[in-house]
């Protein structure tokens, strides 16, 4: 008899996870860099464009309304697929409305529509993350997370790189209509995907809002788990937070940086994510976290070497390739860890909370990074990044004593 993971692998579940990841990745860039390009080409000033960064707030605040998505259920397709379908349809409608707007003549309308797209996109992310967590068994957690991340990044490339290429050949109105059509595959996949079985929704708002937090804090060594989530990728995230200014300071041209970070870098992010998922299908979660965590720390030595040796094209490409590949592997294991932390009775709320906590830590510690780099210099800055990777690994030694929900079995 075939094992449950083998039976599941032969179903279209993993393909569905990848498609939903792609669809989730499209709206993010359309409210950020692609929208900035449209605004700038329409003559909007840089100060106004900078303020549009606030449009991304729903992605960091999504934990505030995630309990509602756990508590209530649409009358069709089940709790997860029903919400996902509604969110994808809303995003397509809003992108079509945005396509009819003019950033120079209707700036307030563009701002409101972009904020609405970000809200429904963040809400779709909540449900896609919960769906993946509830559906995939423990052994497929790594490969499923890998395919989701790969799909998400391909969606970002579609809405970023391809959109800019199309903008040289057609109007921005047509570009955004094409991008809206990019959500159709995810909408179809939502219809065809299975719905997780046997998971009871919270009966009251109190149960949806209070219990997920109380349940997590009742676990053995819950604060250690929160500390690990805050610290595991801290050094890695800080190291990459100032990549472009660092490379410009070394004398690399914008074209050289673009080829290295968007060409080689994006390719290695995708390949690294796939390799990470493959390794996690063979390894335990804790072994994956150890292996990728140590590699993350070691890979930052490339930035130290660049900072000390100066402009070197070969070293730049090697550093970007190695760092991005390992960054992607670590991200797969990290997200799988967050999924393991989620109680299936309140998946959406706990996943949104933990991922928002991670984003908050990244922003909090990255915000003074420029001051540190300016005062201490680039070599010292990257050595500090390496040192900041150590606390997360020290906490990982306590993994066996953490009280985590059992992985899904189907």
C-alpha positions in Angstrom: 0.0 0.0 0.0 1.3 3.5 -0.8 2.0 5.9 1.9 -0.2 8.9 2.4 2.4 11.4 1.2 3.0 9.3 -2.0 -0.8 9.2 -2.6 -1.1 12.9 -2.1 1.9 13.7 -4.4 0.0 12.0 -7.3 -3.0 14.3 -6.8 -2.9 17.9 -8.1 -2.5 19.3 -4.6 1.2 20.5 -5.0 0.4 21.9 -8.4 -2.5 23.8 -6.9 -0.2 25.2 -4.1 2.2 26.5 -6.8 -0.6 28.1 -8.8 -2.1 29.8 -5.8 1.4 31.0 -4.8 1.8 32.5 -8.3 -1.6 34.2 -8.1 -0.8 35.6 -4.6 2.4 37.1 -5.8 0.9 39.1 -8.7 -0.9 41.9 -6.8 2.0 42.7 -4.4 4.2 44.2 -7.1 1.3 45.9 -8.9 0.8 48.1 -5.8 4.6 48.7 -5.3 7.4 49.0 -7.9 5.2 48.6 -11.0 2.7 51.2 -9.8 5.7 53.5 -9.0 6.9 53.1 -12.6 3.5 54.0 -13.9 3.2 57.0 -11.6 6.7 58.3 -12.5 6.1 57.9 -16.2 2.9 59.9 -15.7 4.8 62.8 -14.2 4.0 62.2 -10.5 6.7 63.7 -8.2 9.0 61.5 -6.1 7.7 62.7 -2.8 4.2 61.5 -3.6 5.5 58.2 -5.0 7.4 57.7 -1.7 4.3 58.2 0.3 2.6 55.4 -1.7 4.8 52.9 0.4 2.0 53.2 3.0 -0.2 51.3 0.6 1.7 48.2 1.8 0.4 48.5 5.4 -2.2 45.7 5.0 0.5 43.2 4.5 2.0 43.9 7.9 -1.4 44.4 9.7 -3.2 41.4 8.3 -3.3 39.7 11.7 -5.9 42.2 12.8 -8.7 40.8 10.7 -7.4 37.2 10.2 -9.7 36.0 13.1 -12.7 37.0 11.0 -11.5 34.7 8.2 -11.2 31.9 10.7 -14.6 32.5 12.2 -16.8 33.1 9.2 -17.3 31.0 6.1 -18.7 31.9 2.6 -21.7 29.8 1.5 -19.8 28.0 -1.2 -16.5 26.0 -1.7 -15.8 25.8 2.0 -14.0 28.1 4.5 -10.6 28.4 2.8 -11.4 28.1 -0.9 -14.5 30.2 -0.6 -12.5 33.1 0.8 -9.7 32.6 -1.7 -12.1 32.8 -4.6 -13.8 35.9 -3.3 -10.4 37.7 -2.7 -9.1 36.8 -6.2 -12.3 38.0 -7.9 -12.2 41.3 -5.9 -8.5 41.9 -6.8 -9.3 41.3 -10.5 -12.1 43.8 -10.4 -10.0 46.4 -8.6 -7.1 46.0 -11.0 -9.5 46.5 -13.9 -10.8 49.7 -12.2 -7.2 50.8 -11.5 -6.4 50.3 -15.2 -9.1 52.9 -16.0 -7.5 55.5 -13.8 -4.8 58.1 -14.4 -2.2 58.6 -11.6 -1.6 62.3 -12.6 -5.3 63.3 -12.9 -6.9 61.0 -10.4 -4.2 60.4 -7.8 -6.6 60.0 -4.8 -8.6 57.4 -6.7 -5.4 55.5 -7.6 -4.3 55.6 -4.0 -7.7 54.2 -2.7 -7.8 51.5 -5.4 -4.2 50.5 -4.7 -4.9 50.3 -1.0 -8.0 48.2 -1.6 -5.9 45.8 -3.9 -3.3 45.5 -1.1 -6.1 44.8 1.5 -7.7 42.0 -0.5 -4.3 40.7 -1.6 -3.2 40.5 2.1 -6.5 38.8 2.9 -5.9 36.3 0.1 -2.4 35.6 1.5 -4.0 34.8 4.9 -6.2 32.2 3.4 -3.7 30.7 1.0 -1.2 30.3 3.9 -3.9 28.7 6.1 -5.1 26.4 3.2 -1.5 25.2 2.6 -0.9 24.6 6.3 -4.2 22.7 6.8 -3.9 20.6 3.6 -0.3 19.4 3.4 0.9 16.5 5.5 4.1 16.9 7.5 6.4 15.2 4.9 5.1 17.5 2.1 5.3 20.6 4.2 8.8 21.5 2.8 8.1 20.7 -0.9 4.7 22.4 -0.7 6.2 25.5 0.9 8.9 25.5 -1.7 6.4 25.4 -4.6 4.4 28.1 -3.0 7.4 30.4 -2.7 8.5 29.6 -6.2 5.1 30.4 -7.6 4.9 33.6 -5.5 8.3 34.8 -6.9 7.3 33.9 -10.4 4.1 36.0 -9.9 6.3 38.9 -8.8 8.4 38.5 -11.9 5.2 38.4 -14.0 3.8 41.6 -12.4 7.2 43.3 -12.2 9.6 42.5 -15.1 7.0 41.4 -17.7 4.7 44.4 -16.8 7.6 46.8 -17.4 8.5 45.2 -20.7 4.8 45.3 -21.8 4.6 49.0 -20.8 7.1 49.8 -23.5 4.8 48.2 -26.1 1.3 49.1 -24.9 -0.5 51.5 -22.6 -0.5 51.2 -18.9 -4.2 50.6 -19.0 -3.7 47.5 -21.1 -0.8 46.4 -18.9 -3.0 46.4 -15.8 -5.7 44.5 -17.6 -3.2 41.9 -18.6 -2.1 41.7 -15.0 -5.7 41.3 -13.9 -6.0 38.4 -16.3 -3.0 36.8 -14.6 -5.2 35.9 -11.6 -7.4 33.7 -13.7 -5.3 30.5 -13.3 -5.5 30.9 -9.5 -9.3 31.4 -9.7 -9.7 28.2 -11.8 -7.3 26.3 -9.5 -9.4 27.3 -6.5 -12.4 25.6 -8.0 -10.5 22.4 -8.8 -8.6 22.2 -5.4 -9.8 20.0 -2.5 -11.0 21.6 0.7 -9.3 20.5 4.0 -11.6 18.2 5.8 -12.7 17.9 9.4 -11.5 21.3 10.7 -14.2 23.1 12.8 -14.4 26.8 12.5 -14.5 28.8 15.8 -18.0 29.2 17.0 -17.7 32.7 18.4 -15.6 35.8 17.7 -14.1 35.4 21.2 -13.0 31.9 20.3 -11.6 33.2 17.0 -9.8 36.2 18.5 -8.7 35.3 22.0 -8.2 31.5 21.9 -5.5 31.4 19.2 -3.3 33.7 21.3 -4.1 32.0 24.6 -3.5 28.5 23.1 -0.1 29.5 21.8 1.0 31.1 25.1 -0.2 28.0 27.0 2.4 25.9 25.2 5.6 24.8 26.8 8.4 27.3 26.1 6.1 29.5 23.9 8.4 32.5 24.4 11.4 30.6 23.2 9.5 29.7 20.0 8.6 33.4 19.5 12.2 34.3 20.1 13.3 31.8 17.5 10.9 33.2 14.9 12.2 36.7 15.6 15.8 35.8 15.4 16.3 32.9 12.9 16.6 35.1 9.8 17.5 38.3 11.5 21.2 38.4 10.3 20.3 37.3 6.8 17.5 39.9 6.4 19.7 42.6 7.8 22.6 41.6 5.5 20.4 42.1 2.4 18.5 45.2 3.5 21.2 47.6 2.1 22.4 45.5 -0.8 21.9 48.2 -3.5 23.5 51.1 -1.6 26.4 48.8 -0.6 27.0 47.8 -4.3 26.7 51.4 -5.5 29.3 52.5 -2.9 31.7 49.8 -4.3 31.4 51.5 -7.7 29.1 49.0 -9.5 26.8 50.5 -12.1 23.0 50.2 -11.9 23.1 47.9 -14.9 25.6 45.6 -13.2 23.6 45.6 -10.0 20.4 44.9 -11.9 21.9 42.0 -13.8 23.3 40.5 -10.6 20.4 41.0 -8.3 17.4 40.6 -10.7 18.9 38.2 -13.2 21.3 35.9 -11.3 19.8 36.7 -8.0 16.2 35.9 -8.9 17.2 32.7 -10.7 19.1 31.5 -7.7 16.2 32.4 -5.4 13.9 30.2 -7.4 16.3 27.3 -7.7 17.3 27.6 -4.1 13.7 27.4 -3.0 13.2 24.2 -5.1 16.3 22.6 -3.8 15.4 23.5 -0.2 12.0 21.9 -0.7 13.5 18.7 -2.1 16.0 18.4 0.8 13.2 19.0 3.3 11.2 16.1 1.8 14.1 13.9 2.9 15.1 15.6 6.2 13.3 16.4 9.4 12.3 20.0 10.0 14.9 20.5 12.8 17.7 19.1 10.6 16.7 21.5 7.8 16.6 24.5 10.1 20.1 23.7 11.4 21.6 23.0 8.0 20.2 26.1 6.3 20.7 28.3 9.3 24.4 27.5 9.4 24.7 28.0 5.7 22.9 31.4 6.0 25.5 32.6 8.5 28.5 31.3 6.4 27.1 32.8 3.1 27.3 36.3 4.5 31.1 36.0 4.4 30.8 36.9 0.7 29.6 40.4 1.6 32.5 40.8 4.0 35.0 39.8 1.3 33.4 42.2 -1.2 33.5 45.0 1.4 37.2 44.4 2.0 38.3 43.7 -1.6 36.2 46.3 -3.4 34.7 46.1 -6.8 35.1 42.7 -8.3 32.5 41.4 -10.9 33.3 37.7 -10.4 33.0 37.9 -6.6 29.8 39.9 -6.9 28.1 37.2 -9.0 29.3 34.4 -6.8 28.2 36.3 -3.6 24.8 37.1 -5.0 24.3 33.5 -6.3 25.4 31.8 -3.1 23.6 34.2 -0.8 20.3 34.1 -2.7 20.3 30.4 -3.1 20.8 29.8 0.6 18.4 32.7 1.6 15.7 30.8 -0.4 16.5 27.5 1.3 16.3 29.1 4.7 13.0 30.8 3.9 11.4 27.5 2.9 12.4 25.9 6.3 11.4 29.1 8.2 7.9 29.2 6.7 7.5 25.4 7.3 8.4 26.1 10.9 5.8 28.8 11.2 3.3 26.4 9.7 4.2 23.7 12.3 3.6 26.3 15.0 -0.1 26.7 13.9 -2.9 25.0 15.6 -5.3 23.8 12.9 -8.3 25.2 14.7 -7.0 28.7 14.1 -4.6 28.4 11.3 -5.2 31.8 9.6 -4.9 33.8 12.8 -1.8 32.2 14.1 0.0 32.1 10.7 -0.9 35.8 10.1 0.3 36.7 13.6 3.6 34.9 13.4 4.4 36.0 9.9 3.5 39.6 10.8 5.8 39.3 13.9 8.6 38.2 11.5 8.0 41.2 9.2 7.9 43.6 12.2 11.2 42.3 13.4 12.7 42.7 10.0 11.6 46.3 9.7 12.5 47.1 13.3 16.1 45.9 13.1 16.6 47.0 9.5 15.6 50.6 10.1 18.8 51.6 11.9 21.0 49.5 9.6 22.1 52.6 7.6 23.3 54.3 10.7 25.4 51.3 11.7 26.9 50.9 8.2 27.8 54.6 8.0 29.4 54.7 11.5 31.2 51.4 11.5 31.8 50.8 7.8 30.7 48.0 5.5 33.0 45.2 6.7 32.0 45.7 10.4 28.3 46.0 9.4 28.4 42.5 7.7 30.3 41.0 10.6 27.6 42.2 12.9 25.0 40.6 10.5 26.9 37.3 10.9 26.9 37.6 14.7 23.2 38.2 14.7 22.6 34.8 13.1 24.0 33.1 16.2 21.2 33.7 18.7 18.6 32.0 16.5 20.8 28.9 16.1 21.4 28.8 19.9 17.6 28.8 20.5 17.3 26.0 17.9 19.1 23.7 20.3 15.9 23.8 22.4 13.7 22.5 19.5 13.0 19.1 21.1 11.6 20.8 24.2 9.2 23.0 22.3 5.5 22.0 22.3 4.5 22.2 18.6 1.2 20.9 17.1 1.7 17.5 15.4 2.0 17.8 11.6 -1.0 17.0 9.4 -1.5 13.4 8.3 -3.8 12.4 5.5 
